[in-house]
């Protein structure tokens, strides 16, 4: 992920209740910290802490990241799990 062309990260986290949450971030480390510790974490994950990063991929810009996030959100749970259990 250190490639400078990858300005955004599309990610999936597993919440404490075993649900999956998909999002995008410029700084994935800071975003995971926000999900787990900050009021700036997503409303969905606030009541499901802690979260664990299970999948990430780079995107060249915000638009590409949002398109990919939309694609991932439309996947079924088994399809999402295939991404990070191979």
N, CA, C and O atoms as a CHARMM CRD file, in Angstrom:
* protein
*
  344
    1    1 UNK  N      0.81500  -1.18300   0.00000 PROA 1      0.00000
    2    1 UNK  CA     0.00000   0.00000   0.00000 PROA 1      0.00000
    3    1 UNK  C      0.86100   1.25000   0.00000 PROA 1      0.00000
    4    1 UNK  O      0.33200   2.36100   0.03300 PROA 1      0.00000
    5    2 UNK  N      2.14300   1.09600  -0.03600 PROA 2      0.00000
    6    2 UNK  CA     3.02500   2.25100   0.02400 PROA 2      0.00000
    7    2 UNK  C      3.14800   2.97000  -1.32100 PROA 2      0.00000
    8    2 UNK  O      3.81600   4.00100  -1.39800 PROA 2      0.00000
    9    3 UNK  N      2.53200   2.46100  -2.36500 PROA 3      0.00000
   10    3 UNK  CA     2.56800   3.09500  -3.67400 PROA 3      0.00000
   11    3 UNK  C      1.86000   4.44600  -3.60500 PROA 3      0.00000
   12    3 UNK  O      0.69600   4.51900  -3.20900 PROA 3      0.00000
   13    4 UNK  N      2.55700   5.51200  -3.98700 PROA 4      0.00000
   14    4 UNK  CA     1.98800   6.85500  -3.88600 PROA 4      0.00000
   15    4 UNK  C      0.76600   7.04700  -4.77900 PROA 4      0.00000
   16    4 UNK  O      0.00200   7.99100  -4.57800 PROA 4      0.00000
   17    5 UNK  N      0.56900   6.17400  -5.75800 PROA 5      0.00000
   18    5 UNK  CA    -0.59700   6.26100  -6.62500 PROA 5      0.00000
   19    5 UNK  C     -1.86000   5.79000  -5.90700 PROA 5      0.00000
   20    5 UNK  O     -2.96700   5.99400  -6.40600 PROA 5      0.00000
   21    6 UNK  N     -1.70700   5.17400  -4.76600 PROA 6      0.00000
   22    6 UNK  CA    -2.83600   4.67000  -4.00900 PROA 6      0.00000
   23    6 UNK  C     -3.19400   5.66800  -2.91300 PROA 6      0.00000
   24    6 UNK  O     -2.81100   5.48900  -1.75700 PROA 6      0.00000
   25    7 UNK  N     -3.92500   6.71500  -3.27600 PROA 7      0.00000
   26    7 UNK  CA    -4.23200   7.79400  -2.34500 PROA 7      0.00000
   27    7 UNK  C     -5.27900   7.41200  -1.30700 PROA 7      0.00000
   28    7 UNK  O     -5.29700   7.97400  -0.21200 PROA 7      0.00000
   29    8 UNK  N     -6.14400   6.46900  -1.63500 PROA 8      0.00000
   30    8 UNK  CA    -7.20800   6.03600  -0.72200 PROA 8      0.00000
   31    8 UNK  C     -7.13900   4.53300  -0.52500 PROA 8      0.00000
   32    8 UNK  O     -6.59300   3.79900  -1.35000 PROA 8      0.00000
   33    9 UNK  N     -7.70400   4.09600   0.58500 PROA 9      0.00000
   34    9 UNK  CA    -7.81100   2.67600   0.87900 PROA 9      0.00000
   35    9 UNK  C     -9.28100   2.33200   1.05600 PROA 9      0.00000
   36    9 UNK  O    -10.01400   3.02400   1.76200 PROA 9      0.00000
   37   10 UNK  N     -9.69800   1.26200   0.40900 PROA 10     0.00000
   38   10 UNK  CA   -11.02600   0.68700   0.61400 PROA 10     0.00000
   39   10 UNK  C    -10.80300  -0.46700   1.57700 PROA 10     0.00000
   40   10 UNK  O     -9.89200  -1.27200   1.38400 PROA 10     0.00000
   41   11 UNK  N    -11.62700  -0.55300   2.61000 PROA 11     0.00000
   42   11 UNK  CA   -11.35900  -1.55300   3.64000 PROA 11     0.00000
   43   11 UNK  C    -12.63100  -2.21600   4.15000 PROA 11     0.00000
   44   11 UNK  O    -13.73800  -1.70000   3.99200 PROA 11     0.00000
   45   12 UNK  N    -12.43400  -3.37100   4.76400 PROA 12     0.00000
   46   12 UNK  CA   -13.50600  -4.08100   5.46100 PROA 12     0.00000
   47   12 UNK  C    -12.99500  -4.38300   6.86100 PROA 12     0.00000
   48   12 UNK  O    -11.87600  -4.86400   7.03600 PROA 12     0.00000
   49   13 UNK  N    -13.83200  -4.09400   7.85900 PROA 13     0.00000
   50   13 UNK  CA   -13.51400  -4.46300   9.23400 PROA 13     0.00000
   51   13 UNK  C    -14.55700  -5.44800   9.74000 PROA 13     0.00000
   52   13 UNK  O    -15.71800  -5.42300   9.33000 PROA 13     0.00000
   53   14 UNK  N    -14.11600  -6.30800  10.63700 PROA 14     0.00000
   54   14 UNK  CA   -15.03100  -7.21000  11.33100 PROA 14     0.00000
   55   14 UNK  C    -15.29100  -6.59900  12.70300 PROA 14     0.00000
   56   14 UNK  O    -14.36000  -6.32200  13.45800 PROA 14     0.00000
   57   15 UNK  N    -16.55400  -6.39400  13.01000 PROA 15     0.00000
   58   15 UNK  CA   -16.94700  -5.80900  14.28800 PROA 15     0.00000
   59   15 UNK  C    -17.01800  -6.89800  15.35600 PROA 15     0.00000
   60   15 UNK  O    -16.97700  -8.08900  15.04800 PROA 15     0.00000
   61   16 UNK  N    -17.12600  -6.47600  16.60800 PROA 16     0.00000
   62   16 UNK  CA   -17.15200  -7.42600  17.73000 PROA 16     0.00000
   63   16 UNK  C    -18.34800  -8.36300  17.67700 PROA 16     0.00000
   64   16 UNK  O    -18.30600  -9.44800  18.25600 PROA 16     0.00000
   65   17 UNK  N    -19.41800  -7.96000  16.98900 PROA 17     0.00000
   66   17 UNK  CA   -20.58600  -8.84100  16.85100 PROA 17     0.00000
   67   17 UNK  C    -20.51700  -9.68200  15.57800 PROA 17     0.00000
   68   17 UNK  O    -21.51100 -10.28600  15.17500 PROA 17     0.00000
   69   18 UNK  N    -19.33700  -9.72000  14.94300 PROA 18     0.00000
   70   18 UNK  CA   -19.03900 -10.51700  13.74000 PROA 18     0.00000
   71   18 UNK  C    -19.64400  -9.94900  12.46400 PROA 18     0.00000
   72   18 UNK  O    -19.54700 -10.58600  11.41600 PROA 18     0.00000
   73   19 UNK  N    -20.26700  -8.76900  12.51500 PROA 19     0.00000
   74   19 UNK  CA   -20.74000  -8.14300  11.29000 PROA 19     0.00000
   75   19 UNK  C    -19.56000  -7.49800  10.56900 PROA 19     0.00000
   76   19 UNK  O    -18.50100  -7.27500  11.15600 PROA 19     0.00000
   77   20 UNK  N    -19.76300  -7.20400   9.29300 PROA 20     0.00000
   78   20 UNK  CA   -18.71700  -6.58900   8.48500 PROA 20     0.00000
   79   20 UNK  C    -19.12900  -5.17600   8.11000 PROA 20     0.00000
   80   20 UNK  O    -20.29300  -4.91100   7.80900 PROA 20     0.00000
   81   21 UNK  N    -18.15300  -4.27300   8.13100 PROA 21     0.00000
   82   21 UNK  CA   -18.37400  -2.87700   7.76800 PROA 21     0.00000
   83   21 UNK  C    -17.35500  -2.52000   6.69200 PROA 21     0.00000
   84   21 UNK  O    -16.17400  -2.84400   6.81600 PROA 21     0.00000
   85   22 UNK  N    -17.81500  -1.85300   5.63800 PROA 22     0.00000
   86   22 UNK  CA   -16.95100  -1.44600   4.53300 PROA 22     0.00000
   87   22 UNK  C    -16.86300   0.07300   4.48700 PROA 22     0.00000
   88   22 UNK  O    -17.86500   0.76800   4.65700 PROA 22     0.00000
   89   23 UNK  N    -15.65000   0.58600   4.25400 PROA 23     0.00000
   90   23 UNK  CA   -15.46800   2.03100   4.17700 PROA 23     0.00000
   91   23 UNK  C    -14.24600   2.39700   3.35600 PROA 23     0.00000
   92   23 UNK  O    -13.56900   1.53200   2.80000 PROA 23     0.00000
   93   24 UNK  N    -13.97300   3.70600   3.29000 PROA 24     0.00000
   94   24 UNK  CA   -12.78400   4.21000   2.60200 PROA 24     0.00000
   95   24 UNK  C    -12.04900   5.15400   3.54500 PROA 24     0.00000
   96   24 UNK  O    -12.64500   5.74400   4.44700 PROA 24     0.00000
   97   25 UNK  N    -10.73700   5.28700   3.31900 PROA 25     0.00000
   98   25 UNK  CA    -9.93300   6.17000   4.16300 PROA 25     0.00000
   99   25 UNK  C     -8.67800   6.60500   3.41900 PROA 25     0.00000
  100   25 UNK  O     -8.17900   5.88900   2.55100 PROA 25     0.00000
  101   26 UNK  N     -8.17900   7.77500   3.76400 PROA 26     0.00000
  102   26 UNK  CA    -6.87400   8.21600   3.27000 PROA 26     0.00000
  103   26 UNK  C     -5.77100   7.62300   4.12200 PROA 26     0.00000
  104   26 UNK  O     -4.72500   7.23600   3.59900 PROA 26     0.00000
  105   27 UNK  N     -5.98700   7.54500   5.42200 PROA 27     0.00000
  106   27 UNK  CA    -5.01000   6.98900   6.36000 PROA 27     0.00000
  107   27 UNK  C     -5.69000   5.84600   7.10600 PROA 27     0.00000
  108   27 UNK  O     -6.41700   6.07800   8.07200 PROA 27     0.00000
  109   28 UNK  N     -5.45700   4.62200   6.66300 PROA 28     0.00000
  110   28 UNK  CA    -6.16100   3.46300   7.20700 PROA 28     0.00000
  111   28 UNK  C     -5.85800   3.24700   8.68900 PROA 28     0.00000
  112   28 UNK  O     -6.74800   2.87000   9.45100 PROA 28     0.00000
  113   29 UNK  N     -4.62800   3.47900   9.10100 PROA 29     0.00000
  114   29 UNK  CA    -4.27100   3.28800  10.51100 PROA 29     0.00000
  115   29 UNK  C     -5.06500   4.24800  11.39800 PROA 29     0.00000
  116   29 UNK  O     -5.61300   3.84400  12.42400 PROA 29     0.00000
  117   30 UNK  N     -5.12300   5.50700  11.00200 PROA 30     0.00000
  118   30 UNK  CA    -5.88000   6.49500  11.77000 PROA 30     0.00000
  119   30 UNK  C     -7.37400   6.16500  11.76000 PROA 30     0.00000
  120   30 UNK  O     -8.05800   6.34200  12.76800 PROA 30     0.00000
  121   31 UNK  N     -7.87200   5.69000  10.63400 PROA 31     0.00000
  122   31 UNK  CA    -9.30400   5.39600  10.54100 PROA 31     0.00000
  123   31 UNK  C     -9.69300   4.22700  11.43900 PROA 31     0.00000
  124   31 UNK  O    -10.73500   4.27300  12.09400 PROA 31     0.00000
  125   32 UNK  N     -8.87700   3.19100  11.47800 PROA 32     0.00000
  126   32 UNK  CA    -9.17300   2.05200  12.35500 PROA 32     0.00000
  127   32 UNK  C     -9.13600   2.51700  13.81300 PROA 32     0.00000
  128   32 UNK  O     -9.96600   2.10300  14.62300 PROA 32     0.00000
  129   33 UNK  N     -8.17700   3.37400  14.13800 PROA 33     0.00000
  130   33 UNK  CA    -8.12200   3.93400  15.49700 PROA 33     0.00000
  131   33 UNK  C     -9.40900   4.70700  15.80200 PROA 33     0.00000
  132   33 UNK  O     -9.96100   4.58100  16.89500 PROA 33     0.00000
  133   34 UNK  N     -9.88600   5.50300  14.84500 PROA 34     0.00000
  134   34 UNK  CA   -11.14100   6.23300  15.04000 PROA 34     0.00000
  135   34 UNK  C    -12.30600   5.27900  15.27600 PROA 34     0.00000
  136   34 UNK  O    -13.12800   5.50900  16.16300 PROA 34     0.00000
  137   35 UNK  N    -12.37900   4.21300  14.48700 PROA 35     0.00000
  138   35 UNK  CA   -13.46200   3.23900  14.67200 PROA 35     0.00000
  139   35 UNK  C    -13.43800   2.66000  16.08200 PROA 35     0.00000
  140   35 UNK  O    -14.49200   2.41800  16.67100 PROA 35     0.00000
  141   36 UNK  N    -12.25800   2.43800  16.62000 PROA 36     0.00000
  142   36 UNK  CA   -12.14200   1.77500  17.91700 PROA 36     0.00000
  143   36 UNK  C    -12.14300   2.71200  19.12100 PROA 36     0.00000
  144   36 UNK  O    -12.51200   2.29300  20.21800 PROA 36     0.00000
  145   37 UNK  N    -11.73900   3.97000  18.94400 PROA 37     0.00000
  146   37 UNK  CA   -11.51800   4.82200  20.11300 PROA 37     0.00000
  147   37 UNK  C    -12.13600   6.21500  20.06000 PROA 37     0.00000
  148   37 UNK  O    -12.25000   6.86500  21.10000 PROA 37     0.00000
  149   38 UNK  N    -12.52200   6.67800  18.92900 PROA 38     0.00000
  150   38 UNK  CA   -12.89600   8.08300  18.77600 PROA 38     0.00000
  151   38 UNK  C    -14.39600   8.26400  18.53200 PROA 38     0.00000
  152   38 UNK  O    -15.05500   7.36500  18.01000 PROA 38     0.00000
  153   39 UNK  N    -14.92600   9.41400  18.90500 PROA 39     0.00000
  154   39 UNK  CA   -16.30700   9.73300  18.53600 PROA 39     0.00000
  155   39 UNK  C    -16.46700   9.92900  17.02400 PROA 39     0.00000
  156   39 UNK  O    -17.58800   9.96700  16.51600 PROA 39     0.00000
  157   40 UNK  N    -15.34600  10.05300  16.30800 PROA 40     0.00000
  158   40 UNK  CA   -15.39000  10.24400  14.85300 PROA 40     0.00000
  159   40 UNK  C    -15.53800   8.93400  14.09300 PROA 40     0.00000
  160   40 UNK  O    -15.65300   8.94400  12.86800 PROA 40     0.00000
  161   41 UNK  N    -15.53700   7.81200  14.79400 PROA 41     0.00000
  162   41 UNK  CA   -15.76200   6.53100  14.13800 PROA 41     0.00000
  163   41 UNK  C    -17.17400   6.48300  13.57700 PROA 41     0.00000
  164   41 UNK  O    -18.02600   7.27300  13.98400 PROA 41     0.00000
  165   42 UNK  N    -17.43100   5.58600  12.66700 PROA 42     0.00000
  166   42 UNK  CA   -18.75600   5.47200  12.06400 PROA 42     0.00000
  167   42 UNK  C    -19.79900   5.12100  13.11400 PROA 42     0.00000
  168   42 UNK  O    -19.52300   4.37700  14.05500 PROA 42     0.00000
  169   43 UNK  N    -20.97600   5.65200  12.94600 PROA 43     0.00000
  170   43 UNK  CA   -22.07300   5.37500  13.87500 PROA 43     0.00000
  171   43 UNK  C    -22.29300   3.86100  14.01300 PROA 43     0.00000
  172   43 UNK  O    -22.52600   3.35200  15.10900 PROA 43     0.00000
  173   44 UNK  N    -22.21400   3.16200  12.88600 PROA 44     0.00000
  174   44 UNK  CA   -22.43800   1.70700  12.90100 PROA 44     0.00000
  175   44 UNK  C    -21.43900   0.98700  13.80200 PROA 44     0.00000
  176   44 UNK  O    -21.81400   0.07700  14.54100 PROA 44     0.00000
  177   45 UNK  N    -20.18600   1.38300  13.74400 PROA 45     0.00000
  178   45 UNK  CA   -19.15900   0.64500  14.48900 PROA 45     0.00000
  179   45 UNK  C    -19.04700   1.06900  15.95100 PROA 45     0.00000
  180   45 UNK  O    -18.46700   0.33800  16.75300 PROA 45     0.00000
  181   46 UNK  N    -19.58100   2.22100  16.31400 PROA 46     0.00000
  182   46 UNK  CA   -19.44400   2.70700  17.69300 PROA 46     0.00000
  183   46 UNK  C    -19.99000   1.73200  18.71800 PROA 46     0.00000
  184   46 UNK  O    -19.41000   1.56600  19.79100 PROA 46     0.00000
  185   47 UNK  N    -21.09300   1.09200  18.39900 PROA 47     0.00000
  186   47 UNK  CA   -21.69700   0.15200  19.34800 PROA 47     0.00000
  187   47 UNK  C    -21.21000  -1.28000  19.12200 PROA 47     0.00000
  188   47 UNK  O    -21.70500  -2.21600  19.75100 PROA 47     0.00000
  189   48 UNK  N    -20.24500  -1.44500  18.22600 PROA 48     0.00000
  190   48 UNK  CA   -19.75900  -2.78500  17.88100 PROA 48     0.00000
  191   48 UNK  C    -18.23900  -2.88200  18.01500 PROA 48     0.00000
  192   48 UNK  O    -17.59000  -3.63800  17.29300 PROA 48     0.00000
  193   49 UNK  N    -17.68900  -2.11700  18.93400 PROA 49     0.00000
  194   49 UNK  CA   -16.25000  -2.10700  19.16100 PROA 49     0.00000
  195   49 UNK  C    -15.81800  -3.31000  19.97200 PROA 49     0.00000
  196   49 UNK  O    -16.60400  -3.83000  20.76500 PROA 49     0.00000
  197   50 UNK  N    -14.59300  -3.76500  19.79500 PROA 50     0.00000
  198   50 UNK  CA   -13.58100  -3.27100  18.85800 PROA 50     0.00000
  199   50 UNK  C    -13.79500  -3.84200  17.45900 PROA 50     0.00000
  200   50 UNK  O    -14.44100  -4.87500  17.28200 PROA 50     0.00000
  201   51 UNK  N    -13.23800  -3.14800  16.48000 PROA 51     0.00000
  202   51 UNK  CA   -13.25400  -3.64900  15.11300 PROA 51     0.00000
  203   51 UNK  C    -11.85100  -4.11300  14.75000 PROA 51     0.00000
  204   51 UNK  O    -10.85700  -3.65500  15.31400 PROA 51     0.00000
  205   52 UNK  N    -11.79700  -5.03000  13.80000 PROA 52     0.00000
  206   52 UNK  CA   -10.51800  -5.58300  13.33700 PROA 52     0.00000
  207   52 UNK  C    -10.46200  -5.46100  11.82000 PROA 52     0.00000
  208   52 UNK  O    -11.38900  -5.88200  11.12800 PROA 52     0.00000
  209   53 UNK  N     -9.39000  -4.89100  11.30400 PROA 53     0.00000
  210   53 UNK  CA    -9.20200  -4.78300   9.86500 PROA 53     0.00000
  211   53 UNK  C     -8.99100  -6.17400   9.28700 PROA 53     0.00000
  212   53 UNK  O     -8.08700  -6.89300   9.71200 PROA 53     0.00000
  213   54 UNK  N     -9.82500  -6.56100   8.31500 PROA 54     0.00000
  214   54 UNK  CA    -9.68700  -7.88600   7.70500 PROA 54     0.00000
  215   54 UNK  C     -9.35300  -7.82200   6.21900 PROA 54     0.00000
  216   54 UNK  O     -8.91500  -8.81900   5.64600 PROA 54     0.00000
  217   55 UNK  N     -9.55500  -6.65300   5.57900 PROA 55     0.00000
  218   55 UNK  CA    -9.27900  -6.54100   4.14700 PROA 55     0.00000
  219   55 UNK  C     -9.02700  -5.07800   3.80400 PROA 55     0.00000
  220   55 UNK  O     -9.66600  -4.17700   4.34900 PROA 55     0.00000
  221   56 UNK  N     -8.08300  -4.85700   2.88800 PROA 56     0.00000
  222   56 UNK  CA    -7.83700  -3.51600   2.36500 PROA 56     0.00000
  223   56 UNK  C     -7.28400  -3.59400   0.96300 PROA 56     0.00000
  224   56 UNK  O     -6.59300  -4.54700   0.60300 PROA 56     0.00000
  225   57 UNK  N     -7.59500  -2.57600   0.17100 PROA 57     0.00000
  226   57 UNK  CA    -7.02800  -2.44500  -1.17200 PROA 57     0.00000
  227   57 UNK  C     -6.93000  -0.96700  -1.50100 PROA 57     0.00000
  228   57 UNK  O     -7.70800  -0.15600  -0.99900 PROA 57     0.00000
  229   58 UNK  N     -5.98100  -0.62700  -2.33700 PROA 58     0.00000
  230   58 UNK  CA    -5.74700   0.76200  -2.68900 PROA 58     0.00000
  231   58 UNK  C     -6.64400   1.23700  -3.80900 PROA 58     0.00000
  232   58 UNK  O     -7.12900   0.44700  -4.61900 PROA 58     0.00000
  233   59 UNK  N     -6.85900   2.54600  -3.84100 PROA 59     0.00000
  234   59 UNK  CA    -7.59900   3.21100  -4.91700 PROA 59     0.00000
  235   59 UNK  C     -6.87100   4.50800  -5.23800 PROA 59     0.00000
  236   59 UNK  O     -6.33600   5.15700  -4.33900 PROA 59     0.00000
  237   60 UNK  N     -6.84400   4.89000  -6.50400 PROA 60     0.00000
  238   60 UNK  CA    -6.03800   6.04000  -6.92800 PROA 60     0.00000
  239   60 UNK  C     -6.60600   7.38800  -6.49400 PROA 60     0.00000
  240   60 UNK  O     -5.86300   8.35500  -6.32300 PROA 60     0.00000
  241   61 UNK  N     -7.95100   7.45000  -6.31200 PROA 61     0.00000
  242   61 UNK  CA    -8.57100   8.70800  -5.87500 PROA 61     0.00000
  243   61 UNK  C     -9.88400   8.41100  -5.16200 PROA 61     0.00000
  244   61 UNK  O    -10.32500   7.26200  -5.10700 PROA 61     0.00000
  245   62 UNK  N    -10.50200   9.44800  -4.62200 PROA 62     0.00000
  246   62 UNK  CA   -11.73300   9.26400  -3.84100 PROA 62     0.00000
  247   62 UNK  C    -12.84900   8.65000  -4.68200 PROA 62     0.00000
  248   62 UNK  O    -13.58400   7.78500  -4.20600 PROA 62     0.00000
  249   63 UNK  N    -12.97200   9.08800  -5.90600 PROA 63     0.00000
  250   63 UNK  CA   -14.02300   8.58500  -6.78400 PROA 63     0.00000
  251   63 UNK  C    -13.86900   7.07300  -7.01800 PROA 63     0.00000
  252   63 UNK  O    -14.84000   6.32200  -6.92900 PROA 63     0.00000
  253   64 UNK  N    -12.65300   6.64600  -7.31300 PROA 64     0.00000
  254   64 UNK  CA   -12.40200   5.21900  -7.52800 PROA 64     0.00000
  255   64 UNK  C    -12.66000   4.43400  -6.24900 PROA 64     0.00000
  256   64 UNK  O    -13.20000   3.32900  -6.29500 PROA 64     0.00000
  257   65 UNK  N    -12.27700   5.00200  -5.10900 PROA 65     0.00000
  258   65 UNK  CA   -12.49800   4.33700  -3.82100 PROA 65     0.00000
  259   65 UNK  C    -13.99000   4.18600  -3.54800 PROA 65     0.00000
  260   65 UNK  O    -14.42500   3.13300  -3.08300 PROA 65     0.00000
  261   66 UNK  N    -14.77200   5.20900  -3.82600 PROA 66     0.00000
  262   66 UNK  CA   -16.20900   5.14100  -3.58600 PROA 66     0.00000
  263   66 UNK  C    -16.88200   4.13500  -4.51200 PROA 66     0.00000
  264   66 UNK  O    -17.80600   3.43400  -4.09900 PROA 66     0.00000
  265   67 UNK  N    -16.42700   4.05900  -5.75700 PROA 67     0.00000
  266   67 UNK  CA   -16.98700   3.05900  -6.67900 PROA 67     0.00000
  267   67 UNK  C    -16.70200   1.65000  -6.18100 PROA 67     0.00000
  268   67 UNK  O    -17.58100   0.78800  -6.18800 PROA 67     0.00000
  269   68 UNK  N    -15.46900   1.42500  -5.75100 PROA 68     0.00000
  270   68 UNK  CA   -15.10100   0.09500  -5.26200 PROA 68     0.00000
  271   68 UNK  C    -15.82500  -0.23200  -3.95800 PROA 68     0.00000
  272   68 UNK  O    -16.25000  -1.36900  -3.75100 PROA 68     0.00000
  273   69 UNK  N    -15.96300   0.75100  -3.08800 PROA 69     0.00000
  274   69 UNK  CA   -16.70300   0.54600  -1.83900 PROA 69     0.00000
  275   69 UNK  C    -18.13600   0.11100  -2.16000 PROA 69     0.00000
  276   69 UNK  O    -18.65800  -0.81000  -1.53200 PROA 69     0.00000
  277   70 UNK  N    -18.76200   0.75500  -3.11700 PROA 70     0.00000
  278   70 UNK  CA   -20.12200   0.41000  -3.52500 PROA 70     0.00000
  279   70 UNK  C    -20.17500  -1.04000  -4.02200 PROA 70     0.00000
  280   70 UNK  O    -21.09100  -1.78500  -3.67400 PROA 70     0.00000
  281   71 UNK  N    -19.19400  -1.43400  -4.83400 PROA 71     0.00000
  282   71 UNK  CA   -19.14700  -2.81400  -5.33100 PROA 71     0.00000
  283   71 UNK  C    -19.02200  -3.80700  -4.17700 PROA 71     0.00000
  284   71 UNK  O    -19.72100  -4.82000  -4.14700 PROA 71     0.00000
  285   72 UNK  N    -18.13600  -3.51900  -3.23300 PROA 72     0.00000
  286   72 UNK  CA   -17.93100  -4.42400  -2.10200 PROA 72     0.00000
  287   72 UNK  C    -19.17300  -4.51500  -1.22700 PROA 72     0.00000
  288   72 UNK  O    -19.51400  -5.59700  -0.75100 PROA 72     0.00000
  289   73 UNK  N    -19.84100  -3.41200  -1.01200 PROA 73     0.00000
  290   73 UNK  CA   -21.04600  -3.42800  -0.17900 PROA 73     0.00000
  291   73 UNK  C    -22.15700  -4.27500  -0.79200 PROA 73     0.00000
  292   73 UNK  O    -22.99000  -4.82700  -0.07300 PROA 73     0.00000
  293   74 UNK  N    -22.17000  -4.37500  -2.09700 PROA 74     0.00000
  294   74 UNK  CA   -23.20300  -5.16600  -2.77200 PROA 74     0.00000
  295   74 UNK  C    -22.92400  -6.66300  -2.73200 PROA 74     0.00000
  296   74 UNK  O    -23.81300  -7.46000  -3.03000 PROA 74     0.00000
  297   75 UNK  N    -21.70900  -7.05800  -2.37000 PROA 75     0.00000
  298   75 UNK  CA   -21.37100  -8.47900  -2.29100 PROA 75     0.00000
  299   75 UNK  C    -22.08500  -9.13300  -1.11200 PROA 75     0.00000
  300   75 UNK  O    -22.37000  -8.48900  -0.10300 PROA 75     0.00000
  301   76 UNK  N    -22.36200 -10.40900  -1.26200 PROA 76     0.00000
  302   76 UNK  CA   -22.91700 -11.16300  -0.13900 PROA 76     0.00000
  303   76 UNK  C    -21.81100 -11.38400   0.89100 PROA 76     0.00000
  304   76 UNK  O    -20.63000 -11.21600   0.58800 PROA 76     0.00000
  305   77 UNK  N    -22.19200 -11.75500   2.08700 PROA 77     0.00000
  306   77 UNK  CA   -21.18700 -12.00900   3.12400 PROA 77     0.00000
  307   77 UNK  C    -20.18700 -13.08400   2.68800 PROA 77     0.00000
  308   77 UNK  O    -18.98200 -12.87900   2.83700 PROA 77     0.00000
  309   78 UNK  N    -20.64600 -14.22500   2.15500 PROA 78     0.00000
  310   78 UNK  CA   -19.66800 -15.22700   1.70700 PROA 78     0.00000
  311   78 UNK  C    -18.71000 -14.69600   0.63400 PROA 78     0.00000
  312   78 UNK  O    -17.53300 -15.05600   0.62500 PROA 78     0.00000
  313   79 UNK  N    -19.20100 -13.85500  -0.25700 PROA 79     0.00000
  314   79 UNK  CA   -18.33600 -13.26900  -1.28200 PROA 79     0.00000
  315   79 UNK  C    -17.30300 -12.34600  -0.65500 PROA 79     0.00000
  316   79 UNK  O    -16.14300 -12.33700  -1.06800 PROA 79     0.00000
  317   80 UNK  N    -17.71900 -11.56800   0.34100 PROA 80     0.00000
  318   80 UNK  CA   -16.76500 -10.68800   1.03400 PROA 80     0.00000
  319   80 UNK  C    -15.71600 -11.53200   1.76300 PROA 80     0.00000
  320   80 UNK  O    -14.52400 -11.22900   1.71500 PROA 80     0.00000
  321   81 UNK  N    -16.16300 -12.57600   2.42500 PROA 81     0.00000
  322   81 UNK  CA   -15.22900 -13.41700   3.19200 PROA 81     0.00000
  323   81 UNK  C    -14.19200 -14.07800   2.29300 PROA 81     0.00000
  324   81 UNK  O    -13.05700 -14.30300   2.71400 PROA 81     0.00000
  325   82 UNK  N    -14.57700 -14.39000   1.05300 PROA 82     0.00000
  326   82 UNK  CA   -13.61400 -14.96000   0.10300 PROA 82     0.00000
  327   82 UNK  C    -12.44300 -14.00800  -0.14400 PROA 82     0.00000
  328   82 UNK  O    -11.32400 -14.45200  -0.40100 PROA 82     0.00000
  329   83 UNK  N    -12.69700 -12.71800  -0.06800 PROA 83     0.00000
  330   83 UNK  CA   -11.64300 -11.72400  -0.30000 PROA 83     0.00000
  331   83 UNK  C    -10.53300 -11.81600   0.74400 PROA 83     0.00000
  332   83 UNK  O     -9.36300 -11.59900   0.43100 PROA 83     0.00000
  333   84 UNK  N    -10.90200 -12.13800   1.98400 PROA 84     0.00000
  334   84 UNK  CA    -9.90200 -12.10100   3.05800 PROA 84     0.00000
  335   84 UNK  C     -9.64100 -13.43700   3.73100 PROA 84     0.00000
  336   84 UNK  O     -8.94900 -13.47700   4.74800 PROA 84     0.00000
  337   85 UNK  N    -10.16400 -14.52000   3.20700 PROA 85     0.00000
  338   85 UNK  CA    -9.89000 -15.83000   3.80300 PROA 85     0.00000
  339   85 UNK  C     -9.16000 -16.76100   2.84900 PROA 85     0.00000
  340   85 UNK  O     -9.05600 -17.96000   3.10700 PROA 85     0.00000
  341   86 UNK  N     -8.66200 -16.22500   1.76700 PROA 86     0.00000
  342   86 UNK  CA    -7.95200 -17.07800   0.81000 PROA 86     0.00000
  343   86 UNK  C     -6.56500 -17.39900   1.27500 PROA 86     0.00000
  344   86 UNK  O     -5.83100 -18.10700   0.58600 PROA 86     0.00000
